[in-house]
Amino acid sequence: MYAKVLGWDVSNLLVTSQNLLSSDPSGDNLRQEIGVQIVHNNFARIFRERFVAAKDFS
């Protein structure tokens, strides 16, 4: 399992195991995927800045 991250403004970030554009979750097994939405002032902006800085470091 690996995480997918989606931020849509400076304060909202979704971290999930679901393939956001290609998944069709089955109604038979609702616990196949997990996700957490983080809503906090500037959290998504800070996450993105640190992610870019970590990528540029290597």
CHARMM internal coordinates of N, CA and C (Angstrom, degrees):
IC EDIT
DIST 1 N 1 CA 1.4410
DIST 1 CA 1 C 1.5223
ANGL 1 N 1 CA 1 C 108.90
DIST 1 C 2 N 1.2825
ANGL 1 CA 1 C 2 N 116.11
DIHE 1 N 1 CA 1 C 2 N 137.13
DIST 2 N 2 CA 1.4538
ANGL 1 C 2 N 2 CA 121.19
DIHE 1 CA 1 C 2 N 2 CA 173.53
DIST 2 CA 2 C 1.5256
ANGL 2 N 2 CA 2 C 108.28
DIHE 1 C 2 N 2 CA 2 C -138.02
DIST 2 C 3 N 1.2997
ANGL 2 CA 2 C 3 N 115.26
DIHE 2 N 2 CA 2 C 3 N 157.44
DIST 3 N 3 CA 1.4630
ANGL 2 C 3 N 3 CA 120.23
DIHE 2 CA 2 C 3 N 3 CA -171.69
DIST 3 CA 3 C 1.5150
ANGL 3 N 3 CA 3 C 111.77
DIHE 2 C 3 N 3 CA 3 C -91.84
DIST 3 C 4 N 1.3015
ANGL 3 CA 3 C 4 N 114.53
DIHE 3 N 3 CA 3 C 4 N 147.76
DIST 4 N 4 CA 1.4581
ANGL 3 C 4 N 4 CA 123.16
DIHE 3 CA 3 C 4 N 4 CA 169.15
DIST 4 CA 4 C 1.5171
ANGL 4 N 4 CA 4 C 106.07
DIHE 3 C 4 N 4 CA 4 C -112.54
DIST 4 C 5 N 1.3193
ANGL 4 CA 4 C 5 N 117.12
DIHE 4 N 4 CA 4 C 5 N 142.63
DIST 5 N 5 CA 1.4573
ANGL 4 C 5 N 5 CA 121.45
DIHE 4 CA 4 C 5 N 5 CA -176.21
DIST 5 CA 5 C 1.5223
ANGL 5 N 5 CA 5 C 108.58
DIHE 4 C 5 N 5 CA 5 C -125.14
DIST 5 C 6 N 1.3335
ANGL 5 CA 5 C 6 N 115.52
DIHE 5 N 5 CA 5 C 6 N 134.49
DIST 6 N 6 CA 1.4519
ANGL 5 C 6 N 6 CA 121.70
DIHE 5 CA 5 C 6 N 6 CA 178.03
DIST 6 CA 6 C 1.5224
ANGL 6 N 6 CA 6 C 108.35
DIHE 5 C 6 N 6 CA 6 C -134.81
DIST 6 C 7 N 1.3227
ANGL 6 CA 6 C 7 N 116.16
DIHE 6 N 6 CA 6 C 7 N 122.10
DIST 7 N 7 CA 1.4601
ANGL 6 C 7 N 7 CA 121.55
DIHE 6 CA 6 C 7 N 7 CA 174.58
DIST 7 CA 7 C 1.5114
ANGL 7 N 7 CA 7 C 108.41
DIHE 6 C 7 N 7 CA 7 C -117.72
DIST 7 C 8 N 1.3232
ANGL 7 CA 7 C 8 N 118.10
DIHE 7 N 7 CA 7 C 8 N 132.35
DIST 8 N 8 CA 1.4665
ANGL 7 C 8 N 8 CA 119.31
DIHE 7 CA 7 C 8 N 8 CA -177.35
DIST 8 CA 8 C 1.5238
ANGL 8 N 8 CA 8 C 114.06
DIHE 7 C 8 N 8 CA 8 C -117.16
DIST 8 C 9 N 1.2883
ANGL 8 CA 8 C 9 N 117.36
DIHE 8 N 8 CA 8 C 9 N -3.27
DIST 9 N 9 CA 1.4608
ANGL 8 C 9 N 9 CA 121.07
DIHE 8 CA 8 C 9 N 9 CA 168.46
DIST 9 CA 9 C 1.5282
ANGL 9 N 9 CA 9 C 106.30
DIHE 8 C 9 N 9 CA 9 C -159.58
DIST 9 C 10 N 1.3011
ANGL 9 CA 9 C 10 N 118.78
DIHE 9 N 9 CA 9 C 10 N -166.50
DIST 10 N 10 CA 1.4698
ANGL 9 C 10 N 10 CA 119.74
DIHE 9 CA 9 C 10 N 10 CA -175.09
DIST 10 CA 10 C 1.5194
ANGL 10 N 10 CA 10 C 113.12
DIHE 9 C 10 N 10 CA 10 C -76.16
DIST 10 C 11 N 1.3295
ANGL 10 CA 10 C 11 N 118.21
DIHE 10 N 10 CA 10 C 11 N -13.54
DIST 11 N 11 CA 1.4602
ANGL 10 C 11 N 11 CA 120.40
DIHE 10 CA 10 C 11 N 11 CA -173.32
DIST 11 CA 11 C 1.5216
ANGL 11 N 11 CA 11 C 115.21
DIHE 10 C 11 N 11 CA 11 C -120.22
DIST 11 C 12 N 1.3161
ANGL 11 CA 11 C 12 N 120.07
DIHE 11 N 11 CA 11 C 12 N -6.09
DIST 12 N 12 CA 1.4669
ANGL 11 C 12 N 12 CA 122.72
DIHE 11 CA 11 C 12 N 12 CA -176.68
DIST 12 CA 12 C 1.5183
ANGL 12 N 12 CA 12 C 110.95
DIHE 11 C 12 N 12 CA 12 C -117.05
DIST 12 C 13 N 1.3244
ANGL 12 CA 12 C 13 N 114.86
DIHE 12 N 12 CA 12 C 13 N 127.22
DIST 13 N 13 CA 1.4612
ANGL 12 C 13 N 13 CA 121.15
DIHE 12 CA 12 C 13 N 13 CA 179.59
DIST 13 CA 13 C 1.5224
ANGL 13 N 13 CA 13 C 108.55
DIHE 12 C 13 N 13 CA 13 C -137.58
DIST 13 C 14 N 1.3163
ANGL 13 CA 13 C 14 N 116.77
DIHE 13 N 13 CA 13 C 14 N 133.42
DIST 14 N 14 CA 1.4581
ANGL 13 C 14 N 14 CA 122.40
DIHE 13 CA 13 C 14 N 14 CA 176.36
DIST 14 CA 14 C 1.5185
ANGL 14 N 14 CA 14 C 108.06
DIHE 13 C 14 N 14 CA 14 C -113.65
DIST 14 C 15 N 1.3237
ANGL 14 CA 14 C 15 N 116.58
DIHE 14 N 14 CA 14 C 15 N 127.46
DIST 15 N 15 CA 1.4586
ANGL 14 C 15 N 15 CA 123.18
DIHE 14 CA 14 C 15 N 15 CA 175.08
DIST 15 CA 15 C 1.5212
ANGL 15 N 15 CA 15 C 105.70
DIHE 14 C 15 N 15 CA 15 C -117.02
DIST 15 C 16 N 1.3267
ANGL 15 CA 15 C 16 N 117.09
DIHE 15 N 15 CA 15 C 16 N 120.68
DIST 16 N 16 CA 1.4578
ANGL 15 C 16 N 16 CA 120.59
DIHE 15 CA 15 C 16 N 16 CA -173.12
DIST 16 CA 16 C 1.5244
ANGL 16 N 16 CA 16 C 111.18
DIHE 15 C 16 N 16 CA 16 C -146.82
DIST 16 C 17 N 1.3234
ANGL 16 CA 16 C 17 N 115.44
DIHE 16 N 16 CA 16 C 17 N 161.09
DIST 17 N 17 CA 1.4624
ANGL 16 C 17 N 17 CA 120.58
DIHE 16 CA 16 C 17 N 17 CA 173.47
DIST 17 CA 17 C 1.5253
ANGL 17 N 17 CA 17 C 110.89
DIHE 16 C 17 N 17 CA 17 C -93.81
DIST 17 C 18 N 1.3256
ANGL 17 CA 17 C 18 N 117.69
DIHE 17 N 17 CA 17 C 18 N -8.68
DIST 18 N 18 CA 1.4621
ANGL 17 C 18 N 18 CA 122.03
DIHE 17 CA 17 C 18 N 18 CA -176.23
DIST 18 CA 18 C 1.5220
ANGL 18 N 18 CA 18 C 111.52
DIHE 17 C 18 N 18 CA 18 C -77.32
DIST 18 C 19 N 1.3322
ANGL 18 CA 18 C 19 N 116.07
DIHE 18 N 18 CA 18 C 19 N 136.34
DIST 19 N 19 CA 1.4631
ANGL 18 C 19 N 19 CA 121.23
DIHE 18 CA 18 C 19 N 19 CA 171.30
DIST 19 CA 19 C 1.5264
ANGL 19 N 19 CA 19 C 106.97
DIHE 18 C 19 N 19 CA 19 C -74.40
DIST 19 C 20 N 1.3082
ANGL 19 CA 19 C 20 N 116.13
DIHE 19 N 19 CA 19 C 20 N 104.52
DIST 20 N 20 CA 1.4560
ANGL 19 C 20 N 20 CA 121.31
DIHE 19 CA 19 C 20 N 20 CA -166.20
DIST 20 CA 20 C 1.5255
ANGL 20 N 20 CA 20 C 114.26
DIHE 19 C 20 N 20 CA 20 C -62.45
DIST 20 C 21 N 1.3108
ANGL 20 CA 20 C 21 N 119.19
DIHE 20 N 20 CA 20 C 21 N -35.91
DIST 21 N 21 CA 1.4561
ANGL 20 C 21 N 21 CA 120.59
DIHE 20 CA 20 C 21 N 21 CA -175.44
DIST 21 CA 21 C 1.5270
ANGL 21 N 21 CA 21 C 113.99
DIHE 20 C 21 N 21 CA 21 C -100.93
DIST 21 C 22 N 1.3318
ANGL 21 CA 21 C 22 N 117.74
DIHE 21 N 21 CA 21 C 22 N -7.67
DIST 22 N 22 CA 1.4625
ANGL 21 C 22 N 22 CA 118.28
DIHE 21 CA 21 C 22 N 22 CA -176.09
DIST 22 CA 22 C 1.5198
ANGL 22 N 22 CA 22 C 113.15
DIHE 21 C 22 N 22 CA 22 C -126.22
DIST 22 C 23 N 1.3042
ANGL 22 CA 22 C 23 N 118.23
DIHE 22 N 22 CA 22 C 23 N 6.22
DIST 23 N 23 CA 1.4520
ANGL 22 C 23 N 23 CA 120.52
DIHE 22 CA 22 C 23 N 23 CA -176.20
DIST 23 CA 23 C 1.5223
ANGL 23 N 23 CA 23 C 111.05
DIHE 22 C 23 N 23 CA 23 C -96.04
DIST 23 C 24 N 1.3157
ANGL 23 CA 23 C 24 N 114.70
DIHE 23 N 23 CA 23 C 24 N 140.66
DIST 24 N 24 CA 1.4519
ANGL 23 C 24 N 24 CA 121.81
DIHE 23 CA 23 C 24 N 24 CA 173.23
DIST 24 CA 24 C 1.5222
ANGL 24 N 24 CA 24 C 106.70
DIHE 23 C 24 N 24 CA 24 C -128.97
DIST 24 C 25 N 1.3446
ANGL 24 CA 24 C 25 N 117.18
DIHE 24 N 24 CA 24 C 25 N 86.54
DIST 25 N 25 CA 1.4614
ANGL 24 C 25 N 25 CA 119.61
DIHE 24 CA 24 C 25 N 25 CA -173.78
DIST 25 CA 25 C 1.5211
ANGL 25 N 25 CA 25 C 112.49
DIHE 24 C 25 N 25 CA 25 C -61.29
DIST 25 C 26 N 1.2952
ANGL 25 CA 25 C 26 N 115.39
DIHE 25 N 25 CA 25 C 26 N 135.21
DIST 26 N 26 CA 1.4537
ANGL 25 C 26 N 26 CA 122.07
DIHE 25 CA 25 C 26 N 26 CA 179.96
DIST 26 CA 26 C 1.5199
ANGL 26 N 26 CA 26 C 110.16
DIHE 25 C 26 N 26 CA 26 C -76.68
DIST 26 C 27 N 1.3023
ANGL 26 CA 26 C 27 N 117.04
DIHE 26 N 26 CA 26 C 27 N 141.36
DIST 27 N 27 CA 1.4563
ANGL 26 C 27 N 27 CA 121.60
DIHE 26 CA 26 C 27 N 27 CA 175.29
DIST 27 CA 27 C 1.5128
ANGL 27 N 27 CA 27 C 112.29
DIHE 26 C 27 N 27 CA 27 C -73.63
DIST 27 C 28 N 1.3535
ANGL 27 CA 27 C 28 N 116.86
DIHE 27 N 27 CA 27 C 28 N -15.53
DIST 28 N 28 CA 1.4623
ANGL 27 C 28 N 28 CA 121.18
DIHE 27 CA 27 C 28 N 28 CA -179.18
DIST 28 CA 28 C 1.5234
ANGL 28 N 28 CA 28 C 112.66
DIHE 27 C 28 N 28 CA 28 C -75.67
DIST 28 C 29 N 1.3267
ANGL 28 CA 28 C 29 N 117.22
DIHE 28 N 28 CA 28 C 29 N -30.88
DIST 29 N 29 CA 1.4627
ANGL 28 C 29 N 29 CA 120.92
DIHE 28 CA 28 C 29 N 29 CA -177.14
DIST 29 CA 29 C 1.5224
ANGL 29 N 29 CA 29 C 108.63
DIHE 28 C 29 N 29 CA 29 C -135.99
DIST 29 C 30 N 1.3256
ANGL 29 CA 29 C 30 N 116.07
DIHE 29 N 29 CA 29 C 30 N 87.29
DIST 30 N 30 CA 1.4629
ANGL 29 C 30 N 30 CA 121.48
DIHE 29 CA 29 C 30 N 30 CA -174.11
DIST 30 CA 30 C 1.5190
ANGL 30 N 30 CA 30 C 113.48
DIHE 29 C 30 N 30 CA 30 C -74.28
DIST 30 C 31 N 1.3225
ANGL 30 CA 30 C 31 N 119.17
DIHE 30 N 30 CA 30 C 31 N -12.23
DIST 31 N 31 CA 1.4621
ANGL 30 C 31 N 31 CA 121.49
DIHE 30 CA 30 C 31 N 31 CA -175.50
DIST 31 CA 31 C 1.5284
ANGL 31 N 31 CA 31 C 112.27
DIHE 30 C 31 N 31 CA 31 C -102.88
DIST 31 C 32 N 1.3168
ANGL 31 CA 31 C 32 N 117.63
DIHE 31 N 31 CA 31 C 32 N 36.06
DIST 32 N 32 CA 1.4586
ANGL 31 C 32 N 32 CA 121.47
DIHE 31 CA 31 C 32 N 32 CA 178.25
DIST 32 CA 32 C 1.5212
ANGL 32 N 32 CA 32 C 112.20
DIHE 31 C 32 N 32 CA 32 C -84.23
DIST 32 C 33 N 1.3000
ANGL 32 CA 32 C 33 N 117.65
DIHE 32 N 32 CA 32 C 33 N -25.82
DIST 33 N 33 CA 1.4596
ANGL 32 C 33 N 33 CA 122.32
DIHE 32 CA 32 C 33 N 33 CA -175.70
DIST 33 CA 33 C 1.5239
ANGL 33 N 33 CA 33 C 109.56
DIHE 32 C 33 N 33 CA 33 C -126.43
DIST 33 C 34 N 1.3322
ANGL 33 CA 33 C 34 N 115.01
DIHE 33 N 33 CA 33 C 34 N 158.44
DIST 34 N 34 CA 1.4601
ANGL 33 C 34 N 34 CA 120.40
DIHE 33 CA 33 C 34 N 34 CA 177.62
DIST 34 CA 34 C 1.5222
ANGL 34 N 34 CA 34 C 108.60
DIHE 33 C 34 N 34 CA 34 C -136.48
DIST 34 C 35 N 1.3026
ANGL 34 CA 34 C 35 N 116.29
DIHE 34 N 34 CA 34 C 35 N 147.70
DIST 35 N 35 CA 1.4571
ANGL 34 C 35 N 35 CA 120.22
DIHE 34 CA 34 C 35 N 35 CA 178.84
DIST 35 CA 35 C 1.5135
ANGL 35 N 35 CA 35 C 111.08
DIHE 34 C 35 N 35 CA 35 C -155.08
DIST 35 C 36 N 1.3223
ANGL 35 CA 35 C 36 N 115.34
DIHE 35 N 35 CA 35 C 36 N 153.81
DIST 36 N 36 CA 1.4590
ANGL 35 C 36 N 36 CA 121.84
DIHE 35 CA 35 C 36 N 36 CA 179.34
DIST 36 CA 36 C 1.5230
ANGL 36 N 36 CA 36 C 107.44
DIHE 35 C 36 N 36 CA 36 C -134.96
DIST 36 C 37 N 1.3297
ANGL 36 CA 36 C 37 N 116.18
DIHE 36 N 36 CA 36 C 37 N 129.40
DIST 37 N 37 CA 1.4633
ANGL 36 C 37 N 37 CA 121.11
DIHE 36 CA 36 C 37 N 37 CA 173.21
DIST 37 CA 37 C 1.5205
ANGL 37 N 37 CA 37 C 107.26
DIHE 36 C 37 N 37 CA 37 C -100.07
DIST 37 C 38 N 1.3260
ANGL 37 CA 37 C 38 N 115.45
DIHE 37 N 37 CA 37 C 38 N 128.69
DIST 38 N 38 CA 1.4584
ANGL 37 C 38 N 38 CA 121.64
DIHE 37 CA 37 C 38 N 38 CA 177.73
DIST 38 CA 38 C 1.5195
ANGL 38 N 38 CA 38 C 107.46
DIHE 37 C 38 N 38 CA 38 C -110.52
DIST 38 C 39 N 1.3170
ANGL 38 CA 38 C 39 N 116.10
DIHE 38 N 38 CA 38 C 39 N 122.21
DIST 39 N 39 CA 1.4610
ANGL 38 C 39 N 39 CA 122.14
DIHE 38 CA 38 C 39 N 39 CA 178.80
DIST 39 CA 39 C 1.5229
ANGL 39 N 39 CA 39 C 106.71
DIHE 38 C 39 N 39 CA 39 C -120.63
DIST 39 C 40 N 1.3108
ANGL 39 CA 39 C 40 N 115.44
DIHE 39 N 39 CA 39 C 40 N 110.78
DIST 40 N 40 CA 1.4586
ANGL 39 C 40 N 40 CA 120.90
DIHE 39 CA 39 C 40 N 40 CA -179.80
DIST 40 CA 40 C 1.5218
ANGL 40 N 40 CA 40 C 107.68
DIHE 39 C 40 N 40 CA 40 C -157.80
DIST 40 C 41 N 1.3095
ANGL 40 CA 40 C 41 N 116.89
DIHE 40 N 40 CA 40 C 41 N 144.11
DIST 41 N 41 CA 1.4547
ANGL 40 C 41 N 41 CA 122.33
DIHE 40 CA 40 C 41 N 41 CA -176.62
DIST 41 CA 41 C 1.5307
ANGL 41 N 41 CA 41 C 111.92
DIHE 40 C 41 N 41 CA 41 C -52.80
DIST 41 C 42 N 1.3167
ANGL 41 CA 41 C 42 N 117.25
DIHE 41 N 41 CA 41 C 42 N 116.45
DIST 42 N 42 CA 1.4736
ANGL 41 C 42 N 42 CA 125.80
DIHE 41 CA 41 C 42 N 42 CA 177.18
DIST 42 CA 42 C 1.5199
ANGL 42 N 42 CA 42 C 115.09
DIHE 41 C 42 N 42 CA 42 C 67.71
DIST 42 C 43 N 1.3185
ANGL 42 CA 42 C 43 N 119.35
DIHE 42 N 42 CA 42 C 43 N 9.93
DIST 43 N 43 CA 1.4600
ANGL 42 C 43 N 43 CA 121.06
DIHE 42 CA 42 C 43 N 43 CA -177.40
DIST 43 CA 43 C 1.5243
ANGL 43 N 43 CA 43 C 112.34
DIHE 42 C 43 N 43 CA 43 C -61.75
DIST 43 C 44 N 1.3340
ANGL 43 CA 43 C 44 N 117.46
DIHE 43 N 43 CA 43 C 44 N -46.22
DIST 44 N 44 CA 1.4634
ANGL 43 C 44 N 44 CA 120.60
DIHE 43 CA 43 C 44 N 44 CA -178.42
DIST 44 CA 44 C 1.5284
ANGL 44 N 44 CA 44 C 111.04
DIHE 43 C 44 N 44 CA 44 C -65.14
DIST 44 C 45 N 1.3126
ANGL 44 CA 44 C 45 N 116.82
DIHE 44 N 44 CA 44 C 45 N -38.23
DIST 45 N 45 CA 1.4680
ANGL 44 C 45 N 45 CA 120.39
DIHE 44 CA 44 C 45 N 45 CA 177.98
DIST 45 CA 45 C 1.5308
ANGL 45 N 45 CA 45 C 110.65
DIHE 44 C 45 N 45 CA 45 C -63.69
DIST 45 C 46 N 1.3122
ANGL 45 CA 45 C 46 N 117.34
DIHE 45 N 45 CA 45 C 46 N -46.04
DIST 46 N 46 CA 1.4717
ANGL 45 C 46 N 46 CA 121.61
DIHE 45 CA 45 C 46 N 46 CA 179.66
DIST 46 CA 46 C 1.5263
ANGL 46 N 46 CA 46 C 110.49
DIHE 45 C 46 N 46 CA 46 C -64.09
DIST 46 C 47 N 1.3407
ANGL 46 CA 46 C 47 N 117.11
DIHE 46 N 46 CA 46 C 47 N -42.89
DIST 47 N 47 CA 1.4657
ANGL 46 C 47 N 47 CA 120.74
DIHE 46 CA 46 C 47 N 47 CA 177.86
DIST 47 CA 47 C 1.5247
ANGL 47 N 47 CA 47 C 110.91
DIHE 46 C 47 N 47 CA 47 C -57.94
DIST 47 C 48 N 1.3329
ANGL 47 CA 47 C 48 N 115.90
DIHE 47 N 47 CA 47 C 48 N -47.39
DIST 48 N 48 CA 1.4676
ANGL 47 C 48 N 48 CA 119.78
DIHE 47 CA 47 C 48 N 48 CA -179.01
DIST 48 CA 48 C 1.5222
ANGL 48 N 48 CA 48 C 111.43
DIHE 47 C 48 N 48 CA 48 C -62.64
DIST 48 C 49 N 1.3186
ANGL 48 CA 48 C 49 N 117.85
DIHE 48 N 48 CA 48 C 49 N -43.54
DIST 49 N 49 CA 1.4680
ANGL 48 C 49 N 49 CA 120.88
DIHE 48 CA 48 C 49 N 49 CA 179.55
DIST 49 CA 49 C 1.5268
ANGL 49 N 49 CA 49 C 111.13
DIHE 48 C 49 N 49 CA 49 C -61.29
DIST 49 C 50 N 1.3123
ANGL 49 CA 49 C 50 N 117.15
DIHE 49 N 49 CA 49 C 50 N -42.91
DIST 50 N 50 CA 1.4679
ANGL 49 C 50 N 50 CA 120.75
DIHE 49 CA 49 C 50 N 50 CA 179.85
DIST 50 CA 50 C 1.5260
ANGL 50 N 50 CA 50 C 111.92
DIHE 49 C 50 N 50 CA 50 C -70.36
DIST 50 C 51 N 1.3246
ANGL 50 CA 50 C 51 N 116.56
DIHE 50 N 50 CA 50 C 51 N -34.90
DIST 51 N 51 CA 1.4683
ANGL 50 C 51 N 51 CA 120.87
DIHE 50 CA 50 C 51 N 51 CA 177.51
DIST 51 CA 51 C 1.5336
ANGL 51 N 51 CA 51 C 109.91
DIHE 50 C 51 N 51 CA 51 C -64.32
DIST 51 C 52 N 1.3076
ANGL 51 CA 51 C 52 N 116.69
DIHE 51 N 51 CA 51 C 52 N -47.17
DIST 52 N 52 CA 1.4719
ANGL 51 C 52 N 52 CA 121.47
DIHE 51 CA 51 C 52 N 52 CA 179.18
DIST 52 CA 52 C 1.5388
ANGL 52 N 52 CA 52 C 109.87
DIHE 51 C 52 N 52 CA 52 C -62.92
DIST 52 C 53 N 1.3260
ANGL 52 CA 52 C 53 N 117.51
DIHE 52 N 52 CA 52 C 53 N -41.97
DIST 53 N 53 CA 1.4640
ANGL 52 C 53 N 53 CA 120.91
DIHE 52 CA 52 C 53 N 53 CA 179.40
DIST 53 CA 53 C 1.5292
ANGL 53 N 53 CA 53 C 110.84
DIHE 52 C 53 N 53 CA 53 C -63.78
DIST 53 C 54 N 1.3197
ANGL 53 CA 53 C 54 N 118.21
DIHE 53 N 53 CA 53 C 54 N -38.91
DIST 54 N 54 CA 1.4663
ANGL 53 C 54 N 54 CA 122.08
DIHE 53 CA 53 C 54 N 54 CA 179.00
DIST 54 CA 54 C 1.5252
ANGL 54 N 54 CA 54 C 110.56
DIHE 53 C 54 N 54 CA 54 C -67.75
DIST 54 C 55 N 1.3229
ANGL 54 CA 54 C 55 N 117.15
DIHE 54 N 54 CA 54 C 55 N -39.15
DIST 55 N 55 CA 1.4632
ANGL 54 C 55 N 55 CA 121.45
DIHE 54 CA 54 C 55 N 55 CA 178.23
DIST 55 CA 55 C 1.5254
ANGL 55 N 55 CA 55 C 110.63
DIHE 54 C 55 N 55 CA 55 C -65.31
DIST 55 C 56 N 1.3149
ANGL 55 CA 55 C 56 N 116.90
DIHE 55 N 55 CA 55 C 56 N -42.87
DIST 56 N 56 CA 1.4612
ANGL 55 C 56 N 56 CA 121.61
DIHE 55 CA 55 C 56 N 56 CA -179.31
DIST 56 CA 56 C 1.5289
ANGL 56 N 56 CA 56 C 112.15
DIHE 55 C 56 N 56 CA 56 C -69.66
DIST 56 C 57 N 1.3297
ANGL 56 CA 56 C 57 N 117.04
DIHE 56 N 56 CA 56 C 57 N -24.37
DIST 57 N 57 CA 1.4588
ANGL 56 C 57 N 57 CA 121.34
DIHE 56 CA 56 C 57 N 57 CA -178.48
DIST 57 CA 57 C 1.5240
ANGL 57 N 57 CA 57 C 111.59
DIHE 56 C 57 N 57 CA 57 C -65.83
DIST 57 C 58 N 1.3375
ANGL 57 CA 57 C 58 N 116.37
DIHE 57 N 57 CA 57 C 58 N -39.84
DIST 58 N 58 CA 1.4724
ANGL 57 C 58 N 58 CA 120.38
DIHE 57 CA 57 C 58 N 58 CA -177.50
DIST 58 CA 58 C 1.5026
ANGL 58 N 58 CA 58 C 108.90
DIHE 57 C 58 N 58 CA 58 C -83.78
END
COOR INIT
IC SEED 1 N 1 CA 1 C
IC BUILD
